[in-house]
């Protein structure tokens, strides 16, 4: 671009120099002096050449402007097409953005639906667990446990002993069976405190599933137990505790035996659990 401007400046400068030179030669012409006639001729020629240079430059500029206008006229449709393509590209970009937003909403809705389904499944499992527990409690109430008839004669065959009793709360049948066994032990001459609610540690003694007893208690619950007996010496049981254990085994009542050195030798802790269905 700067080369074109330099060429134009040089062309105008040349024409201007010729024109000015011609004017200066004409000023040197004197009609009364024959020697100055050449100035007139040279001046006219130079002015003509300068004017011709201006005219050629002007025609060139006019031609160049006409070519530029023609090129702009030819480019105008292309520019319009480019503008339309840009508008179309913007519309596509906007549509793509909207699609991404819709996709994000669908993914969020799917995640919410999955979370809701999981919550329903969890709630359903809880309801089923509560229903199963209610059915077990109902079955236990309809068919409550009774103290086997063989226990009282077996206990009367040995000297009476001492014991403490506890029962797992939350089940009326468990409390009723604990009271029934307590009456049987009292009838056999035992010294037994009235059954009380079991502590959380004591309740573990009749819980389900291969769970080691925590703390100072030693032993395992291989299954859900109906009765757990805890004593100070498992190797040397008092005769009244030995008789109770054998009577429970003969009656097919699930029981577990645990060691607690803090319990006196002549007594035992009897924990009553829910009925095993």
DRENLO-645415 format. One record per residue (C-alpha): residue number from 1; x, z, y. Coordinates in steps of 0.5 Angstrom, whole numbers, plus 2048, in hexadecimal, padded with zeros to 3 digits. Layout:
<atoms>
<atom><nr>NUM</nr><x>X</x><z>Z</z><y>Y</y></atom>
...
</atoms>
This chain:
<atoms>
<atom><nr>1</nr><x>800</x><z>800</z><y>800</y></atom>
<atom><nr>2</nr><x>806</x><z>802</z><y>805</y></atom>
<atom><nr>3</nr><x>809</x><z>7FB</z><y>803</y></atom>
<atom><nr>4</nr><x>803</x><z>7F7</z><y>806</y></atom>
<atom><nr>5</nr><x>803</x><z>7FB</z><y>80C</y></atom>
<atom><nr>6</nr><x>80A</x><z>7FA</z><y>80D</y></atom>
<atom><nr>7</nr><x>809</x><z>7F3</z><y>80C</y></atom>
<atom><nr>8</nr><x>803</x><z>7F2</z><y>811</y></atom>
<atom><nr>9</nr><x>807</x><z>7F6</z><y>816</y></atom>
<atom><nr>10</nr><x>80D</x><z>7F1</z><y>816</y></atom>
<atom><nr>11</nr><x>809</x><z>7EB</z><y>816</y></atom>
<atom><nr>12</nr><x>805</x><z>7EE</z><y>81D</y></atom>
<atom><nr>13</nr><x>80C</x><z>7F0</z><y>81F</y></atom>
<atom><nr>14</nr><x>80F</x><z>7E9</z><y>81E</y></atom>
<atom><nr>15</nr><x>809</x><z>7E5</z><y>821</y></atom>
<atom><nr>16</nr><x>809</x><z>7EA</z><y>827</y></atom>
<atom><nr>17</nr><x>811</x><z>7E9</z><y>828</y></atom>
<atom><nr>18</nr><x>810</x><z>7E1</z><y>828</y></atom>
<atom><nr>19</nr><x>80A</x><z>7E2</z><y>82D</y></atom>
<atom><nr>20</nr><x>80E</x><z>7E6</z><y>832</y></atom>
<atom><nr>21</nr><x>814</x><z>7E2</z><y>831</y></atom>
<atom><nr>22</nr><x>80F</x><z>7DC</z><y>833</y></atom>
<atom><nr>23</nr><x>80C</x><z>7DF</z><y>839</y></atom>
<atom><nr>24</nr><x>813</x><z>7E1</z><y>83C</y></atom>
<atom><nr>25</nr><x>816</x><z>7DA</z><y>83B</y></atom>
<atom><nr>26</nr><x>810</x><z>7D8</z><y>83F</y></atom>
<atom><nr>27</nr><x>811</x><z>7DC</z><y>844</y></atom>
<atom><nr>28</nr><x>818</x><z>7D9</z><y>845</y></atom>
<atom><nr>29</nr><x>815</x><z>7D2</z><y>846</y></atom>
<atom><nr>30</nr><x>816</x><z>7CF</z><y>84D</y></atom>
<atom><nr>31</nr><x>812</x><z>7C9</z><y>84F</y></atom>
<atom><nr>32</nr><x>817</x><z>7C7</z><y>854</y></atom>
<atom><nr>33</nr><x>81D</x><z>7C8</z><y>84F</y></atom>
<atom><nr>34</nr><x>81E</x><z>7C3</z><y>84A</y></atom>
<atom><nr>35</nr><x>823</x><z>7C8</z><y>846</y></atom>
<atom><nr>36</nr><x>81D</x><z>7CC</z><y>845</y></atom>
<atom><nr>37</nr><x>818</x><z>7C7</z><y>841</y></atom>
<atom><nr>38</nr><x>81B</x><z>7C9</z><y>83A</y></atom>
<atom><nr>39</nr><x>819</x><z>7D1</z><y>83C</y></atom>
<atom><nr>40</nr><x>812</x><z>7CE</z><y>83C</y></atom>
<atom><nr>41</nr><x>812</x><z>7CA</z><y>836</y></atom>
<atom><nr>42</nr><x>815</x><z>7D0</z><y>832</y></atom>
<atom><nr>43</nr><x>810</x><z>7D5</z><y>835</y></atom>
<atom><nr>44</nr><x>80A</x><z>7D1</z><y>833</y></atom>
<atom><nr>45</nr><x>80D</x><z>7D0</z><y>82C</y></atom>
<atom><nr>46</nr><x>80F</x><z>7D7</z><y>82B</y></atom>
<atom><nr>47</nr><x>808</x><z>7D9</z><y>82E</y></atom>
<atom><nr>48</nr><x>804</x><z>7D4</z><y>829</y></atom>
<atom><nr>49</nr><x>808</x><z>7D7</z><y>823</y></atom>
<atom><nr>50</nr><x>807</x><z>7DE</z><y>825</y></atom>
<atom><nr>51</nr><x>7FF</x><z>7DD</z><y>826</y></atom>
<atom><nr>52</nr><x>800</x><z>7D9</z><y>81F</y></atom>
<atom><nr>53</nr><x>803</x><z>7DF</z><y>81C</y></atom>
<atom><nr>54</nr><x>7FD</x><z>7E3</z><y>81F</y></atom>
<atom><nr>55</nr><x>7F8</x><z>7DE</z><y>81C</y></atom>
<atom><nr>56</nr><x>7FB</x><z>7DE</z><y>815</y></atom>
<atom><nr>57</nr><x>7FB</x><z>7E6</z><y>815</y></atom>
<atom><nr>58</nr><x>7F4</x><z>7E6</z><y>817</y></atom>
<atom><nr>59</nr><x>7F2</x><z>7E1</z><y>812</y></atom>
<atom><nr>60</nr><x>7F6</x><z>7E5</z><y>80D</y></atom>
<atom><nr>61</nr><x>7F3</x><z>7EB</z><y>80F</y></atom>
<atom><nr>62</nr><x>7EC</x><z>7E8</z><y>80F</y></atom>
<atom><nr>63</nr><x>7ED</x><z>7E5</z><y>808</y></atom>
<atom><nr>64</nr><x>7F0</x><z>7EC</z><y>805</y></atom>
<atom><nr>65</nr><x>7EA</x><z>7EF</z><y>808</y></atom>
<atom><nr>66</nr><x>7E5</x><z>7EA</z><y>805</y></atom>
<atom><nr>67</nr><x>7E9</x><z>7EB</z><y>7FE</y></atom>
<atom><nr>68</nr><x>7E8</x><z>7F2</z><y>7FF</y></atom>
<atom><nr>69</nr><x>7E1</x><z>7F2</z><y>800</y></atom>
<atom><nr>70</nr><x>7E0</x><z>7ED</z><y>7FA</y></atom>
<atom><nr>71</nr><x>7E4</x><z>7F2</z><y>7F6</y></atom>
<atom><nr>72</nr><x>7DF</x><z>7F8</z><y>7F8</y></atom>
<atom><nr>73</nr><x>7D9</x><z>7F4</z><y>7F7</y></atom>
<atom><nr>74</nr><x>7DC</x><z>7F3</z><y>7F0</y></atom>
<atom><nr>75</nr><x>7DE</x><z>7FA</z><y>7EF</y></atom>
<atom><nr>76</nr><x>7D7</x><z>7FD</z><y>7F1</y></atom>
<atom><nr>77</nr><x>7D3</x><z>7FB</z><y>7EB</y></atom>
<atom><nr>78</nr><x>7D9</x><z>7FE</z><y>7E7</y></atom>
<atom><nr>79</nr><x>7D9</x><z>805</z><y>7EB</y></atom>
<atom><nr>80</nr><x>7D1</x><z>805</z><y>7EA</y></atom>
<atom><nr>81</nr><x>7D2</x><z>805</z><y>7E3</y></atom>
<atom><nr>82</nr><x>7D7</x><z>80A</z><y>7E3</y></atom>
<atom><nr>83</nr><x>7D3</x><z>80E</z><y>7E7</y></atom>
<atom><nr>84</nr><x>7CD</x><z>80D</z><y>7E2</y></atom>
<atom><nr>85</nr><x>7D2</x><z>80F</z><y>7DD</y></atom>
<atom><nr>86</nr><x>7D4</x><z>815</z><y>7E0</y></atom>
<atom><nr>87</nr><x>7CD</x><z>817</z><y>7E1</y></atom>
<atom><nr>88</nr><x>7CC</x><z>816</z><y>7DA</y></atom>
<atom><nr>89</nr><x>7D2</x><z>81A</z><y>7D8</y></atom>
<atom><nr>90</nr><x>7CF</x><z>820</z><y>7DC</y></atom>
<atom><nr>91</nr><x>7C8</x><z>81F</z><y>7D9</y></atom>
<atom><nr>92</nr><x>7CC</x><z>81F</z><y>7D2</y></atom>
<atom><nr>93</nr><x>7D0</x><z>825</z><y>7D4</y></atom>
<atom><nr>94</nr><x>7CA</x><z>829</z><y>7D6</y></atom>
<atom><nr>95</nr><x>7C6</x><z>827</z><y>7D0</y></atom>
<atom><nr>96</nr><x>7CC</x><z>82A</z><y>7CC</y></atom>
<atom><nr>97</nr><x>7CC</x><z>830</z><y>7CF</y></atom>
<atom><nr>98</nr><x>7C5</x><z>831</z><y>7CE</y></atom>
<atom><nr>99</nr><x>7C6</x><z>830</z><y>7C7</y></atom>
<atom><nr>100</nr><x>7CB</x><z>835</z><y>7C6</y></atom>
<atom><nr>101</nr><x>7C7</x><z>83A</z><y>7CA</y></atom>
<atom><nr>102</nr><x>7C1</x><z>838</z><y>7C5</y></atom>
<atom><nr>103</nr><x>7C6</x><z>839</z><y>7BF</y></atom>
<atom><nr>104</nr><x>7C8</x><z>840</z><y>7C2</y></atom>
<atom><nr>105</nr><x>7C1</x><z>842</z><y>7C2</y></atom>
<atom><nr>106</nr><x>7C0</x><z>840</z><y>7BB</y></atom>
<atom><nr>107</nr><x>7C6</x><z>843</z><y>7B8</y></atom>
<atom><nr>108</nr><x>7C4</x><z>84A</z><y>7BC</y></atom>
<atom><nr>109</nr><x>7BD</x><z>849</z><y>7B9</y></atom>
<atom><nr>110</nr><x>7BF</x><z>848</z><y>7B2</y></atom>
<atom><nr>111</nr><x>7C4</x><z>84E</z><y>7B3</y></atom>
<atom><nr>112</nr><x>7BE</x><z>852</z><y>7B6</y></atom>
<atom><nr>113</nr><x>7BA</x><z>850</z><y>7B0</y></atom>
<atom><nr>114</nr><x>7BF</x><z>852</z><y>7AB</y></atom>
<atom><nr>115</nr><x>7C0</x><z>858</z><y>7AE</y></atom>
<atom><nr>116</nr><x>7B8</x><z>859</z><y>7AE</y></atom>
<atom><nr>117</nr><x>7B8</x><z>857</z><y>7A6</y></atom>
<atom><nr>118</nr><x>7BE</x><z>85C</z><y>7A5</y></atom>
<atom><nr>119</nr><x>7BA</x><z>862</z><y>7A8</y></atom>
<atom><nr>120</nr><x>7B4</x><z>860</z><y>7A4</y></atom>
<atom><nr>121</nr><x>7B8</x><z>860</z><y>79E</y></atom>
<atom><nr>122</nr><x>7BB</x><z>867</z><y>7A0</y></atom>
<atom><nr>123</nr><x>7B4</x><z>86A</z><y>7A2</y></atom>
<atom><nr>124</nr><x>7B1</x><z>867</z><y>79B</y></atom>
<atom><nr>125</nr><x>7B7</x><z>86A</z><y>797</y></atom>
<atom><nr>126</nr><x>7B5</x><z>871</z><y>79A</y></atom>
<atom><nr>127</nr><x>7AE</x><z>870</z><y>799</y></atom>
<atom><nr>128</nr><x>7AF</x><z>86E</z><y>792</y></atom>
<atom><nr>129</nr><x>7B4</x><z>874</z><y>791</y></atom>
<atom><nr>130</nr><x>7AF</x><z>879</z><y>794</y></atom>
<atom><nr>131</nr><x>7A9</x><z>876</z><y>790</y></atom>
<atom><nr>132</nr><x>7AE</x><z>877</z><y>78A</y></atom>
<atom><nr>133</nr><x>7AF</x><z>87E</z><y>78C</y></atom>
<atom><nr>134</nr><x>7A8</x><z>87F</z><y>78D</y></atom>
<atom><nr>135</nr><x>7A6</x><z>87D</z><y>786</y></atom>
<atom><nr>136</nr><x>7AB</x><z>881</z><y>783</y></atom>
<atom><nr>137</nr><x>7A8</x><z>887</z><y>787</y></atom>
<atom><nr>138</nr><x>7A1</x><z>885</z><y>785</y></atom>
<atom><nr>139</nr><x>7A3</x><z>884</z><y>77E</y></atom>
<atom><nr>140</nr><x>7A6</x><z>88B</z><y>77E</y></atom>
<atom><nr>141</nr><x>7A0</x><z>88E</z><y>781</y></atom>
<atom><nr>142</nr><x>79C</x><z>88B</z><y>77C</y></atom>
<atom><nr>143</nr><x>7A0</x><z>88D</z><y>776</y></atom>
<atom><nr>144</nr><x>7A4</x><z>893</z><y>778</y></atom>
<atom><nr>145</nr><x>7AA</x><z>896</z><y>774</y></atom>
<atom><nr>146</nr><x>7A8</x><z>89D</z><y>770</y></atom>
<atom><nr>147</nr><x>7AD</x><z>8A2</z><y>76E</y></atom>
<atom><nr>148</nr><x>7AF</x><z>8A0</z><y>766</y></atom>
<atom><nr>149</nr><x>7AC</x><z>8A5</z><y>762</y></atom>
<atom><nr>150</nr><x>7B2</x><z>8A6</z><y>75E</y></atom>
<atom><nr>151</nr><x>7B6</x><z>8A9</z><y>764</y></atom>
<atom><nr>152</nr><x>7B2</x><z>8B0</z><y>764</y></atom>
<atom><nr>153</nr><x>7B4</x><z>8B2</z><y>75D</y></atom>
<atom><nr>154</nr><x>7BB</x><z>8AF</z><y>75E</y></atom>
<atom><nr>155</nr><x>7BC</x><z>8B4</z><y>764</y></atom>
<atom><nr>156</nr><x>7B9</x><z>8BA</z><y>761</y></atom>
<atom><nr>157</nr><x>7BE</x><z>8B9</z><y>75B</y></atom>
<atom><nr>158</nr><x>7C4</x><z>8BB</z><y>75F</y></atom>
<atom><nr>159</nr><x>7C5</x><z>8C0</z><y>764</y></atom>
<atom><nr>160</nr><x>7C2</x><z>8BF</z><y>76B</y></atom>
<atom><nr>161</nr><x>7C6</x><z>8BD</z><y>771</y></atom>
<atom><nr>162</nr><x>7C7</x><z>8BB</z><y>778</y></atom>
<atom><nr>163</nr><x>7C6</x><z>8B4</z><y>77C</y></atom>
<atom><nr>164</nr><x>7C4</x><z>8B1</z><y>783</y></atom>
<atom><nr>165</nr><x>7BF</x><z>8AB</z><y>783</y></atom>
<atom><nr>166</nr><x>7BF</x><z>8A6</z><y>789</y></atom>
<atom><nr>167</nr><x>7BA</x><z>89F</z><y>789</y></atom>
<atom><nr>168</nr><x>7BB</x><z>899</z><y>78C</y></atom>
<atom><nr>169</nr><x>7B6</x><z>898</z><y>792</y></atom>
<atom><nr>170</nr><x>7B1</x><z>893</z><y>793</y></atom>
<atom><nr>171</nr><x>7AE</x><z>892</z><y>78C</y></atom>
<atom><nr>172</nr><x>7A8</x><z>897</z><y>78B</y></atom>
<atom><nr>173</nr><x>7A9</x><z>896</z><y>783</y></atom>
<atom><nr>174</nr><x>7B0</x><z>898</z><y>784</y></atom>
<atom><nr>175</nr><x>7AE</x><z>89F</z><y>787</y></atom>
<atom><nr>176</nr><x>7A8</x><z>8A0</z><y>782</y></atom>
<atom><nr>177</nr><x>7AD</x><z>89F</z><y>77C</y></atom>
<atom><nr>178</nr><x>7B2</x><z>8A4</z><y>77F</y></atom>
<atom><nr>179</nr><x>7AD</x><z>8A9</z><y>780</y></atom>
<atom><nr>180</nr><x>7AB</x><z>8A8</z><y>779</y></atom>
<atom><nr>181</nr><x>7B2</x><z>8A9</z><y>776</y></atom>
<atom><nr>182</nr><x>7B3</x><z>8AF</z><y>77B</y></atom>
<atom><nr>183</nr><x>7AD</x><z>8B2</z><y>778</y></atom>
<atom><nr>184</nr><x>7AF</x><z>8B1</z><y>771</y></atom>
<atom><nr>185</nr><x>7B6</x><z>8B4</z><y>772</y></atom>
<atom><nr>186</nr><x>7B3</x><z>8BA</z><y>775</y></atom>
<atom><nr>187</nr><x>7AF</x><z>8BA</z><y>76F</y></atom>
<atom><nr>188</nr><x>7B5</x><z>8BA</z><y>76B</y></atom>
<atom><nr>189</nr><x>7B8</x><z>8C0</z><y>76F</y></atom>
<atom><nr>190</nr><x>7BD</x><z>8BC</z><y>773</y></atom>
<atom><nr>191</nr><x>7BE</x><z>8BF</z><y>77A</y></atom>
<atom><nr>192</nr><x>7BD</x><z>8B9</z><y>77E</y></atom>
<atom><nr>193</nr><x>7BC</x><z>8B8</z><y>786</y></atom>
<atom><nr>194</nr><x>7B6</x><z>8B4</z><y>788</y></atom>
<atom><nr>195</nr><x>7B8</x><z>8AC</z><y>788</y></atom>
<atom><nr>196</nr><x>7BA</x><z>8AA</z><y>78F</y></atom>
<atom><nr>197</nr><x>7BB</x><z>8A3</z><y>792</y></atom>
<atom><nr>198</nr><x>7C2</x><z>8A0</z><y>790</y></atom>
<atom><nr>199</nr><x>7C7</x><z>89F</z><y>795</y></atom>
<atom><nr>200</nr><x>7CA</x><z>898</z><y>796</y></atom>
<atom><nr>201</nr><x>7D0</x><z>89A</z><y>792</y></atom>
<atom><nr>202</nr><x>7CB</x><z>89C</z><y>78C</y></atom>
<atom><nr>203</nr><x>7C7</x><z>896</z><y>78D</y></atom>
<atom><nr>204</nr><x>7CD</x><z>892</z><y>78B</y></atom>
<atom><nr>205</nr><x>7CD</x><z>895</z><y>784</y></atom>
<atom><nr>206</nr><x>7C7</x><z>892</z><y>782</y></atom>
<atom><nr>207</nr><x>7C8</x><z>88B</z><y>786</y></atom>
<atom><nr>208</nr><x>7C9</x><z>884</z><y>782</y></atom>
<atom><nr>209</nr><x>7CF</x><z>881</z><y>780</y></atom>
<atom><nr>210</nr><x>7D6</x><z>883</z><y>77E</y></atom>
<atom><nr>211</nr><x>7D7</x><z>887</z><y>785</y></atom>
<atom><nr>212</nr><x>7DD</x><z>88C</z><y>785</y></atom>
<atom><nr>213</nr><x>7DA</x><z>893</z><y>787</y></atom>
<atom><nr>214</nr><x>7DD</x><z>894</z><y>78E</y></atom>
<atom><nr>215</nr><x>7E1</x><z>89A</z><y>790</y></atom>
<atom><nr>216</nr><x>7E3</x><z>8A0</z><y>78B</y></atom>
<atom><nr>217</nr><x>7DE</x><z>89D</z><y>786</y></atom>
<atom><nr>218</nr><x>7E0</x><z>899</z><y>780</y></atom>
<atom><nr>219</nr><x>7DD</x><z>894</z><y>77C</y></atom>
<atom><nr>220</nr><x>7D9</x><z>88E</z><y>77C</y></atom>
<atom><nr>221</nr><x>7D2</x><z>88C</z><y>77C</y></atom>
<atom><nr>222</nr><x>7D1</x><z>886</z><y>777</y></atom>
<atom><nr>223</nr><x>7CA</x><z>885</z><y>778</y></atom>
<atom><nr>224</nr><x>7C4</x><z>888</z><y>77C</y></atom>
<atom><nr>225</nr><x>7C3</x><z>88F</z><y>779</y></atom>
<atom><nr>226</nr><x>7BD</x><z>893</z><y>779</y></atom>
<atom><nr>227</nr><x>7C1</x><z>89A</z><y>779</y></atom>
<atom><nr>228</nr><x>7C8</x><z>89C</z><y>77B</y></atom>
<atom><nr>229</nr><x>7CC</x><z>8A2</z><y>779</y></atom>
<atom><nr>230</nr><x>7D2</x><z>8A5</z><y>77C</y></atom>
<atom><nr>231</nr><x>7D6</x><z>8AA</z><y>77A</y></atom>
<atom><nr>232</nr><x>7DC</x><z>8AE</z><y>77B</y></atom>
<atom><nr>233</nr><x>7DF</x><z>8AC</z><y>774</y></atom>
<atom><nr>234</nr><x>7DD</x><z>8A6</z><y>770</y></atom>
<atom><nr>235</nr><x>7E2</x><z>8A8</z><y>76A</y></atom>
<atom><nr>236</nr><x>7DF</x><z>8AF</z><y>769</y></atom>
<atom><nr>237</nr><x>7D7</x><z>8AF</z><y>76A</y></atom>
<atom><nr>238</nr><x>7D3</x><z>8B5</z><y>76A</y></atom>
<atom><nr>239</nr><x>7CF</x><z>8B5</z><y>764</y></atom>
<atom><nr>240</nr><x>7C8</x><z>8B5</z><y>768</y></atom>
<atom><nr>241</nr><x>7CB</x><z>8AF</z><y>76C</y></atom>
<atom><nr>242</nr><x>7CD</x><z>8AC</z><y>765</y></atom>
<atom><nr>243</nr><x>7C6</x><z>8AD</z><y>763</y></atom>
<atom><nr>244</nr><x>7C3</x><z>8A9</z><y>769</y></atom>
<atom><nr>245</nr><x>7C7</x><z>8A3</z><y>768</y></atom>
<atom><nr>246</nr><x>7C6</x><z>8A2</z><y>761</y></atom>
<atom><nr>247</nr><x>7BF</x><z>8A3</z><y>762</y></atom>
<atom><nr>248</nr><x>7BF</x><z>89E</z><y>767</y></atom>
<atom><nr>249</nr><x>7C3</x><z>899</z><y>763</y></atom>
<atom><nr>250</nr><x>7BE</x><z>89A</z><y>75D</y></atom>
<atom><nr>251</nr><x>7B8</x><z>898</z><y>762</y></atom>
<atom><nr>252</nr><x>7BC</x><z>892</z><y>764</y></atom>
<atom><nr>253</nr><x>7BC</x><z>894</z><y>76B</y></atom>
<atom><nr>254</nr><x>7C2</x><z>891</z><y>76F</y></atom>
<atom><nr>255</nr><x>7C6</x><z>896</z><y>772</y></atom>
<atom><nr>256</nr><x>7CD</x><z>897</z><y>775</y></atom>
<atom><nr>257</nr><x>7D2</x><z>89C</z><y>774</y></atom>
<atom><nr>258</nr><x>7D7</x><z>89E</z><y>77A</y></atom>
<atom><nr>259</nr><x>7DD</x><z>8A2</z><y>77C</y></atom>
<atom><nr>260</nr><x>7DD</x><z>8A7</z><y>782</y></atom>
<atom><nr>261</nr><x>7E2</x><z>8AC</z><y>781</y></atom>
<atom><nr>262</nr><x>7DE</x><z>8B0</z><y>787</y></atom>
<atom><nr>263</nr><x>7D8</x><z>8B2</z><y>783</y></atom>
<atom><nr>264</nr><x>7D9</x><z>8B8</z><y>77F</y></atom>
<atom><nr>265</nr><x>7DA</x><z>8B8</z><y>777</y></atom>
<atom><nr>266</nr><x>7D3</x><z>8BB</z><y>775</y></atom>
<atom><nr>267</nr><x>7CF</x><z>8B6</z><y>779</y></atom>
<atom><nr>268</nr><x>7CE</x><z>8AF</z><y>77B</y></atom>
<atom><nr>269</nr><x>7CB</x><z>8AA</z><y>780</y></atom>
<atom><nr>270</nr><x>7C5</x><z>8A6</z><y>77D</y></atom>
<atom><nr>271</nr><x>7C3</x><z>8A0</z><y>782</y></atom>
<atom><nr>272</nr><x>7BC</x><z>89D</z><y>780</y></atom>
<atom><nr>273</nr><x>7BC</x><z>895</z><y>782</y></atom>
<atom><nr>274</nr><x>7B6</x><z>890</z><y>782</y></atom>
<atom><nr>275</nr><x>7B3</x><z>88E</z><y>77B</y></atom>
<atom><nr>276</nr><x>7B7</x><z>888</z><y>778</y></atom>
<atom><nr>277</nr><x>7B2</x><z>883</z><y>777</y></atom>
</atoms>
